[in-house]
Amino acid sequence: MSEFYTTRELAALLRVKERKVYDLAASGEIPVRRVTGKLLFPRDAIGQWLDANTPAVTPSPSQTERPLIAAGGHDPLLEWALRESGSGIAGFLDGAVDGLKRAEADQCILAGLHIPEEGGWNVATVEARFAQKPWVLIEWARRRRGLILRPGLVRRPENLKGVRGLRFQARQAESGSELVLDRLLAAESMTRADLHTVAAVERSEMDLAMSLAQGNADVGLGIEAAARQFQLDFVPLIEERFDLLVWRKAYFDPPFQKLIALTRSDRFFARANALGGYDVSALGAVHMNGA
């Protein structure tokens, strides 16, 4: 994530037209840097400017009482970044659907989402619930998702049709992974009845990979990063976009700013590369901004 907003990014964040941002910059009302003819807006200075220019109001309890919790889908890179940044944000990553519910109930300051939609990810789902609320949807990473295979599996499936007859490891119903699985099955003209699903479910990407490494099932749908951690074979099927739904006030508060500061560091990019299966080139892009 850059230390600067572009004109388009700042306009999206402020919910104004780009022309208004140019006017604010020209009048000197907003912090700006001019680099090779382009306008760039320092994130830290913009946060301070917003604090200074937001009218004082008496907030309702729902505007102030949100625990420092990151909910939603499990992501190994996010889990690492929450810890390594010293943000103080606790991770309760128990599924994208669970994260949506917790965000609506004011039980978290951010939720990780990878909800498949027609032609994209997350936006329509979030707009339906948060378009009139002060939440912003920003990109975290694109991740490769596919089939993770247990060690020593004799018959290697190359797609979901090849999974028939193999023991399949599922995730909990609240996970985005299960929503993605339903989409992939439908694309192959398959249903859940075509899978030989084991009784136990796993509640994180790493738990699913560990279960396969231990031989509890033959195959599961997971991300490449988890497969690589356990040195398991991986068959890529799809690239998904993992976004963060962030309460706008929390975006500018120190805990979240510590998190995004880490994403600008060499350590962060090295970690993403070491985990594997990540594309973080568009981290920070705004995909939805509520009222």
C-alpha positions in Angstrom: 0.0 0.0 0.0 1.5 3.4 -1.0 2.1 6.2 1.5 -0.1 8.4 -0.8 -3.6 8.4 -2.1 -4.1 9.2 -5.8 -6.8 11.7 -6.8 -9.2 8.8 -7.7 -8.6 7.0 -4.4 -9.1 10.1 -2.3 -12.3 11.0 -4.2 -13.6 7.5 -3.5 -12.7 7.7 0.2 -14.3 11.1 0.6 -17.3 10.2 -1.6 -16.8 13.2 -3.9 -16.1 13.7 -7.5 -12.4 13.9 -8.6 -13.1 17.5 -9.7 -13.8 18.4 -6.0 -10.5 16.9 -5.0 -8.7 19.1 -7.6 -10.5 22.1 -6.3 -9.5 21.4 -2.7 -5.9 20.9 -3.7 -5.9 24.1 -5.8 -7.2 26.2 -2.9 -4.8 24.7 -0.4 -7.5 23.3 1.8 -6.1 19.7 1.7 -2.6 18.3 2.1 -1.1 17.5 -1.3 2.3 16.8 -3.0 3.0 17.5 -6.6 5.3 15.0 -8.2 6.1 15.1 -11.9 2.9 16.9 -12.6 0.7 14.5 -10.6 -1.2 15.2 -7.4 -0.4 12.8 -4.5 -2.1 13.0 -1.1 -0.1 11.8 2.0 -2.2 9.2 3.9 -1.1 10.3 7.4 -1.7 14.0 6.6 -5.1 13.3 5.1 -6.1 11.4 8.3 -5.1 14.4 10.4 -7.0 16.7 8.0 -10.1 14.6 8.3 -9.9 14.7 12.1 -9.5 18.5 12.1 -12.3 19.1 9.6 -14.9 16.6 10.8 -17.7 18.4 12.8 -17.8 17.4 16.4 -20.9 15.3 17.1 -22.0 13.1 20.0 -21.6 9.6 18.7 -24.1 6.9 19.4 -22.9 3.7 21.2 -23.0 1.9 17.9 -20.5 4.4 16.4 -18.0 4.0 19.2 -18.2 0.6 20.8 -16.5 -1.8 18.4 -13.9 -4.2 19.7 -10.5 -4.3 18.1 -11.2 -7.5 16.3 -10.6 -8.6 12.7 -13.3 -11.1 11.8 -14.1 -12.8 8.5 -12.3 -15.3 6.3 -9.0 -16.9 7.4 -6.0 -15.6 5.6 -2.4 -16.6 6.6 -0.9 -13.3 5.4 -3.4 -11.2 7.2 -3.0 -13.3 10.4 0.7 -12.8 10.3 0.4 -9.0 9.6 -2.0 -8.5 12.5 0.6 -10.0 14.8 3.8 -8.6 13.3 2.4 -5.0 12.9 1.9 -4.7 16.7 -1.6 -3.3 15.8 -3.3 -4.8 18.8 -6.1 -6.0 16.6 -7.1 -9.5 17.5 -7.9 -12.0 14.8 -11.2 -14.0 15.0 -11.1 -15.4 11.5 -13.9 -17.8 11.4 -15.4 -17.4 7.9 -16.4 -14.7 5.5 -20.1 -15.1 6.2 -19.5 -14.9 10.0 -17.4 -11.8 9.4 -20.3 -10.1 7.6 -22.7 -10.9 10.5 -20.2 -9.5 13.0 -19.6 -6.3 11.0 -23.4 -5.8 10.9 -23.6 -6.4 14.7 -20.8 -3.9 15.4 -18.6 -6.7 16.8 -15.5 -6.0 14.8 -13.6 -3.2 13.1 -12.8 -5.2 9.9 -13.9 -8.3 8.2 -12.0 -10.3 5.6 -14.1 -11.4 2.6 -13.8 -13.6 -0.5 -17.4 -14.0 -1.5 -17.9 -15.1 -5.2 -20.3 -13.0 -7.3 -21.3 -12.9 -10.9 -18.2 -11.4 -12.6 -16.3 -10.5 -9.4 -15.9 -10.6 -5.7 -17.5 -9.1 -2.6 -18.8 -5.8 -3.9 -22.5 -6.6 -4.6 -22.7 -8.4 -1.3 -21.2 -5.5 0.6 -23.2 -2.9 -1.2 -26.5 -4.7 -0.3 -25.7 -4.5 3.4 -23.3 -1.5 3.9 -24.0 1.0 1.2 -25.6 3.4 3.7 -23.1 2.7 6.5 -19.6 4.1 7.2 -17.7 1.1 5.9 -15.1 0.9 3.1 -14.1 -2.2 1.1 -10.4 -2.3 0.2 -8.4 -5.0 -1.5 -6.0 -7.1 0.5 -4.7 -9.7 -2.0 -5.5 -12.0 -4.8 -5.0 -15.6 -3.8 -4.8 -18.9 -5.9 -7.3 -21.4 -4.7 -7.5 -25.0 -5.8 -7.3 -28.7 -4.8 -4.9 -29.6 -2.0 -3.9 -33.3 -2.1 -2.8 -35.6 0.7 0.7 -37.1 0.5 1.0 -40.3 -1.5 -2.3 -39.9 -3.3 -2.1 -42.4 -6.2 -4.8 -40.8 -8.4 -4.2 -37.1 -8.9 -7.3 -35.2 -9.8 -6.9 -32.2 -12.2 -10.4 -30.8 -11.6 -13.4 -31.3 -9.4 -14.8 -34.0 -11.6 -11.6 -36.0 -10.8 -12.4 -35.7 -7.1 -15.3 -38.2 -7.4 -14.6 -41.3 -5.2 -12.0 -39.5 -3.1 -12.5 -38.5 0.5 -13.2 -34.7 0.5 -12.3 -32.4 3.3 -14.9 -29.5 3.8 -14.8 -26.3 5.7 -17.5 -24.8 8.0 -20.7 -23.5 6.4 -19.8 -19.9 7.4 -16.6 -19.9 5.3 -16.1 -18.2 2.0 -14.4 -21.3 0.8 -17.7 -23.2 0.9 -19.3 -20.5 -1.2 -16.5 -20.8 -3.8 -16.9 -24.6 -3.8 -20.6 -24.3 -4.6 -19.7 -22.0 -7.6 -17.1 -24.3 -8.9 -19.3 -27.4 -8.5 -22.1 -25.6 -10.5 -19.6 -24.7 -13.2 -18.8 -28.4 -13.6 -22.6 -29.4 -13.5 -21.9 -31.1 -10.1 -23.6 -30.9 -6.7 -22.5 -31.7 -3.1 -23.9 -35.2 -3.6 -21.0 -35.9 -6.0 -18.5 -35.4 -3.2 -17.6 -38.1 -0.7 -17.3 -35.6 2.2 -15.7 -36.7 5.5 -17.7 -36.0 8.6 -15.3 -33.6 10.3 -15.0 -30.0 9.1 -12.0 -27.7 9.4 -12.3 -24.0 10.4 -9.2 -22.4 8.7 -7.1 -22.7 5.6 -4.2 -24.1 7.7 -6.4 -26.6 9.6 -7.7 -28.0 6.3 -4.1 -28.4 5.0 -3.0 -30.0 8.2 -5.9 -32.5 8.1 -4.8 -33.5 4.6 -1.2 -33.8 5.7 -2.3 -36.2 8.4 -4.2 -38.3 5.9 -7.7 -37.6 7.4 -9.0 -37.0 3.9 -7.7 -37.2 0.3 -8.4 -33.8 -1.1 -9.9 -30.4 -0.2 -10.4 -26.9 -1.6 -7.9 -24.5 -0.2 -5.3 -21.8 -1.0 -1.8 -22.4 -2.3 -0.2 -20.7 0.7 -1.6 -23.4 3.0 -0.6 -26.2 0.7 3.0 -25.0 0.6 3.2 -24.7 4.4 2.7 -28.5 4.6 4.5 -29.3 1.3 1.4 -30.7 -0.2 0.5 -31.0 -3.9 -1.7 -28.2 -5.2 -3.9 -28.0 -8.3 -4.9 -24.4 -9.0 -8.5 -23.8 -10.1 -9.2 -20.1 -9.5 -7.8 -16.8 -8.5 -10.0 -15.1 -5.8 -9.9 -11.6 -4.4 -9.7 -11.3 -0.6 -10.9 -7.8 0.5 -11.1 -6.1 3.9 -14.4 -4.5 4.9 -13.2 -1.7 7.3 -15.2 0.5 9.6 -14.2 4.0 8.3 -13.3 5.5 11.6 -11.1 2.6 12.5 -9.3 3.0 9.1 -7.7 6.3 10.4 -7.1 5.1 14.0 -3.6 4.0 15.1 -4.2 0.2 15.3 -5.3 0.0 11.6 -2.6 2.5 10.5 0.0 0.2 12.1 -1.3 -2.6 10.0 -1.2 -0.8 6.7 2.2 0.7 7.6 3.5 -2.9 7.7 2.1 -3.6 4.2 4.5 -0.9 2.8 7.5 -2.7 4.1 10.0 -5.2 2.5 9.1 -7.6 5.3 5.5 -7.8 4.1 6.3 -8.4 0.5 8.9 -11.0 1.5 6.3 -12.8 3.6 3.7 -12.8 0.8 6.3 -14.2 -1.6 7.4 -16.9 0.9 3.8 -18.0 1.6 3.1 -18.3 -2.1 0.0 -17.9 -4.2 -0.5 -14.2 -3.4 -0.7 -11.1 -5.6 -0.6 -8.0 -3.4 0.1 -5.5 -6.2 -3.3 -3.8 -5.8 -3.4 -3.9 -2.0 -5.4 -0.8 -0.7 -7.5 -0.3 -3.8 -11.0 0.9 -2.8 -13.8 -1.2 -4.2 -16.8 0.2 -2.2 -17.3 3.2 0.1 -20.4 3.4 2.2 -22.3 6.5 3.2 
